[in-house]
Amino acid sequence: MLAGELALAGVDAAIVERRTSQDLIGSRAGGLHSRTIEVLDQRGIADRFLSQGQVAQVAGFAWIRLDISDFPTRHNYGLGLWQNHIERILAGWVSELAVPIYRGREVTGFAQDETGVDVELSDGQSVRAAYLVGCDGGRSLIRKAAGIEFPGWDPTTSCLIAQVEIGQEPLWGTRRDGIGVHAFSRLEDGLVGVLVTEQHVGNTGEPTLRDLSEALIAVYGTDYGIHSPTSISRFTDMTRQAASYRDRRVLLAGDAAHVHFPVGGQGLNIGVQDAVNLGWKLAQVVKETSPESLLDTYYAERHPVAARVLRNTMAQTALLSAGDRIEALRDTMSELLSMDEPRKRIAAMMSGLDIHYDLGEGHPLLGRRMPDLDLVTANGPLRVFTLLHNARPVLLNLGESGGFDITPWADRVQLITAKYAGNWELPVLGRVAAPAAVLIRPDGYIAWVGDGTATGLRDALTTWFGSP
């Protein structure tokens, strides 16, 4: 995603990928939340994902379902789609943008100086880059080599997840007991998906078929004749977040910056959104349109988002524990979340629709996602998200034409004059006063709201898109 964002901005980017092909063994992440679908829609590629997956109400809190079908968004749902398909579609997109992928190689180290980073690869080659971004997962070599601390909480539970063939009909579906959460599900190609919580935390190394068998027998009294695994992996509720997302010319995104228990399906989603927050900022710094200090806003905006995910996944993990007291708490939470206000608040958090970057005091829209309005322009109807396909900022004038002169930024910012007759409505907040104009960043968040005058506009343009 980050490579695509940089390519759209005209920046020369390359991906170093350990895997030799696009094939991804195992299921990993299982879908996309509403805000991520919106982000993909902003780039004009959401349909590629929607056509391959299953639209569904996927938001939930500790498996308590949360319906968002009444939310004010074009995508008031989630998408069931395994990560291997998500990666394949994204790889197709970046190949259209002519981003090279150096496959079958991994980063073994790097050295940075005042002007760039020398990146050492496993084949003995080195690459010189202006910046290096570690999108290399929870065990990130980039993070460790940069000396960035990764504080947090040690694991309290450990799970095995696998794709196997099976000899006997299992107990399909999910169950919870004193050990934890377990499940059997039917997958593509006749395989069976297995999730089982282990009795003990602290097992290390690559899990084996025997480990899986023993864990199943402890829970079900049988392993149902599992055999021929295509993948077995272990994950825990270890919860950590990078103390900084940047060391000079080296940055972190996705799981390299934050890890947590996968309950709620938020990890892949906030990783993609990290990339979309960082991409346009990094591009402007590389092109010397903006000062390097713009990169400080990446950490300032995205660290609180991930910190909140860490907190809510720890809360959900606690709610998934066994015992009469936890069941009583769970019943209380279920009752609360059946009420409109709590449901909307928690569902907006889980789906990423309530993200609010602190851009100071002002209109409720400031720092929030721009709704995908159906605009009327002199050239016909136009969706807001269509304006963001090329990842360029937009000054949307909803008043009289000719009200703004942004000539010094004309090469960077699109000025669009349009009308919108409907109500402005945001998740959780509800209806808000219609603005006279909005400045929309390439990531779809509102950087300035106009009241009919240009007060503060030049400052906002300079802050986000460089000096005139």
Secondary structure, DSSP 8 states (H G I E B T S, - for coil): -HHHHHHHTT----EEESSSSS---S----EE-HHHHHHHHHTT-HHHHHTTSEEE---EETTEE---TTSSSTT-SEEE--HHHHHHHHHHHHHHTT--EEET--EEEEEE-SS-EEEEETTS-EEEES-EEE---TT-HHHHHTT----EE--S-EEEEEEEE-SS----EEEE-SS-EEEEEE-GGG-EEEEEE-SSS---S---HHHHHHHHHHHHSS-TT-EEEEEEEEEE--EEE-S-SEETTEEE-GGGTEE---TTS-HHHHHHHHHHHHHHHHHHHHTTSS-GGGGHHHHHHHHHHHHHHHHHHHHHHHHTS-SHHHHHHHHHHHHHHTSHHHHHHHHHHHHTTT-B----SS-TTTTBB----EEEETTEEEEGGGGGTT---EEEE-SSTT----GGGTTT-EEEE-B--S-EEETTTEEE---SEEEE-TTSBEEEEESSS-TTHHHHHHHHH---
